[in-house]
Amino acid sequence: MTVELLLLRATGTGLAYRRVTAPLTGDGHPDNVALELGGRPTLLHSTSWRHTDGGLVLTYVALPDPSPSLPAATLDSAELAVSDDPTRPSPPSVEVRQVAAHACRHLAWLARTDAIARRALDDVPLLRDTLLQFAPAPAGLAGSAR
């Protein structure tokens, strides 16, 4: 099992994310692994899981990125990975940018519905305002992305 952490940053024109991973070993808790990967985030949230050839990946999103000078991928699309088979909910393929888009939509929803997330996001106003541009969605809801 792998813990994947997507660290978000505002770029002035949108969002970027940096992906870091670590194995989940022994009886460790994935929250603790994600916290270690992200330093001292303002907000840490578990967003999704997926099966890969390497096993199960548990994805978290954290903000802000504690190392904004490190390379990051621009989130230039809010395209989601979806399955068109009602008996196989896992999409046939999932790209990290799609996982990041899913996480941003979920954070946009939490910013509007969850007081704890809203308070944390208020500490990073540029990130909050950029996230609020995404179509809000609870976890697992597909549909229009932006």
C-alpha positions as CSV (number, residue, x, y, z in Angstrom):
1,M,0.0,0.0,0.0
2,T,1.2,3.5,-0.9
3,V,0.3,6.9,0.6
4,E,0.2,9.6,-2.0
5,L,0.1,13.2,-1.0
6,L,-0.8,16.0,-3.5
7,L,0.6,19.3,-2.2
8,L,-1.3,22.3,-3.6
9,R,-0.1,25.8,-4.3
10,A,-1.7,28.8,-6.0
11,T,0.3,30.0,-9.1
12,G,-1.4,33.3,-9.6
13,T,-3.2,32.0,-12.6
14,G,-4.4,28.7,-11.2
15,L,-3.3,25.7,-9.2
16,A,-0.3,23.4,-9.2
17,Y,0.4,20.2,-7.3
18,R,3.4,18.4,-6.3
19,R,3.1,14.6,-5.7
20,V,5.1,12.8,-3.0
21,T,4.6,9.2,-1.9
22,A,5.7,6.8,0.8
23,P,4.9,3.2,1.6
24,L,2.5,2.3,4.3
25,T,4.4,-0.2,6.5
26,G,3.7,-2.2,9.6
27,D,0.9,-1.0,11.7
28,G,1.4,2.7,10.7
29,H,-1.6,4.9,10.1
30,P,-1.9,6.5,6.6
31,D,-2.8,9.9,8.2
32,N,0.6,9.9,10.0
33,V,2.4,9.0,6.8
34,A,0.7,11.8,5.0
35,L,1.5,14.3,7.8
36,E,5.1,13.3,7.6
37,L,5.2,13.8,3.9
38,G,3.5,17.2,4.1
39,G,5.3,18.8,7.0
40,R,2.8,21.1,8.9
41,P,-0.1,21.6,6.5
42,T,-2.9,24.0,7.1
43,L,-5.3,21.4,5.8
44,L,-4.8,17.7,5.2
45,H,-7.7,15.7,3.7
46,S,-8.0,12.1,2.5
47,T,-9.6,12.3,-0.9
48,S,-9.5,9.0,-2.7
49,W,-8.0,5.5,-3.3
50,R,-7.3,3.5,-6.4
51,H,-5.8,0.2,-7.3
52,T,-2.7,0.1,-9.5
53,D,-0.4,-2.6,-10.7
54,G,1.7,-1.8,-7.6
55,G,-1.2,-2.2,-5.2
56,L,-3.5,0.2,-3.4
57,V,-2.8,3.9,-3.4
58,L,-4.4,6.1,-0.7
59,T,-4.5,9.7,-1.8
60,Y,-4.4,12.8,0.5
61,V,-4.3,16.4,-0.5
62,A,-2.5,19.0,1.7
63,L,-2.0,22.7,1.5
64,P,-0.1,24.8,1.2
65,D,2.9,23.2,-0.3
66,P,5.7,23.7,2.2
67,S,8.3,23.8,-0.6
68,P,6.9,26.0,-3.3
69,S,10.3,26.3,-5.1
70,L,10.2,22.6,-6.0
71,P,8.9,21.6,-9.4
72,A,5.1,21.0,-9.6
73,A,2.6,20.1,-12.2
74,T,0.1,22.8,-13.3
75,L,-3.5,21.7,-12.9
76,D,-4.7,22.8,-16.3
77,S,-7.7,20.5,-16.6
78,A,-10.5,19.5,-14.3
79,E,-11.2,16.3,-16.2
80,L,-12.1,13.4,-14.0
81,A,-11.5,9.7,-14.3
82,V,-14.9,7.9,-14.5
83,S,-16.2,4.5,-15.4
84,D,-19.0,3.9,-17.8
85,D,-19.8,0.5,-16.4
86,P,-22.3,0.5,-13.5
87,T,-20.9,-2.8,-12.2
88,R,-17.2,-1.7,-12.3
89,P,-16.9,1.7,-10.5
90,S,-13.1,1.9,-10.9
91,P,-12.2,3.7,-14.1
92,P,-10.1,1.7,-16.6
93,S,-7.2,4.2,-16.1
94,V,-6.5,7.1,-13.7
95,E,-3.9,9.8,-14.2
96,V,-2.6,11.8,-11.2
97,R,-3.9,15.1,-12.8
98,Q,-7.4,13.5,-12.6
99,V,-6.9,12.6,-9.0
100,A,-5.8,16.2,-8.3
101,A,-8.9,17.6,-10.1
102,H,-11.1,15.3,-8.0
103,A,-9.3,16.5,-4.8
104,C,-9.8,20.2,-5.8
105,R,-13.5,19.7,-6.5
106,H,-13.9,18.0,-3.1
107,L,-12.0,20.8,-1.3
108,A,-14.2,23.4,-3.1
109,W,-17.2,21.5,-1.7
110,L,-15.7,21.4,1.8
111,A,-14.9,25.1,1.7
112,R,-18.6,25.7,1.3
113,T,-20.0,23.0,3.7
114,D,-17.5,22.3,6.4
115,A,-16.6,24.8,9.1
116,I,-13.3,23.2,10.0
117,A,-12.1,23.1,6.4
118,R,-13.4,26.6,5.8
119,R,-11.4,28.0,8.8
120,A,-8.2,26.2,7.5
121,L,-8.7,27.5,4.0
122,D,-9.2,31.1,5.4
123,D,-5.5,30.9,6.5
124,V,-4.5,30.6,2.8
125,P,-6.8,33.1,1.0
126,L,-5.2,32.8,-2.5
127,L,-5.5,29.0,-2.4
128,R,-9.0,29.2,-1.1
129,D,-10.1,31.6,-3.7
130,T,-8.6,29.5,-6.5
131,L,-10.2,26.3,-5.2
132,L,-13.6,28.0,-5.1
133,Q,-13.4,28.3,-8.9
134,F,-13.8,24.6,-9.1
135,A,-17.3,23.0,-9.4
136,P,-17.9,21.7,-5.8
137,A,-18.6,18.0,-5.4
138,P,-18.7,15.6,-2.6
139,A,-16.3,12.6,-2.9
140,G,-17.4,10.2,-5.6
141,L,-19.7,12.5,-7.5
142,A,-18.9,12.7,-11.2
143,G,-20.2,15.3,-13.6
144,S,-19.2,18.6,-15.0
145,A,-15.8,19.6,-13.6
146,R,-15.6,23.4,-13.8
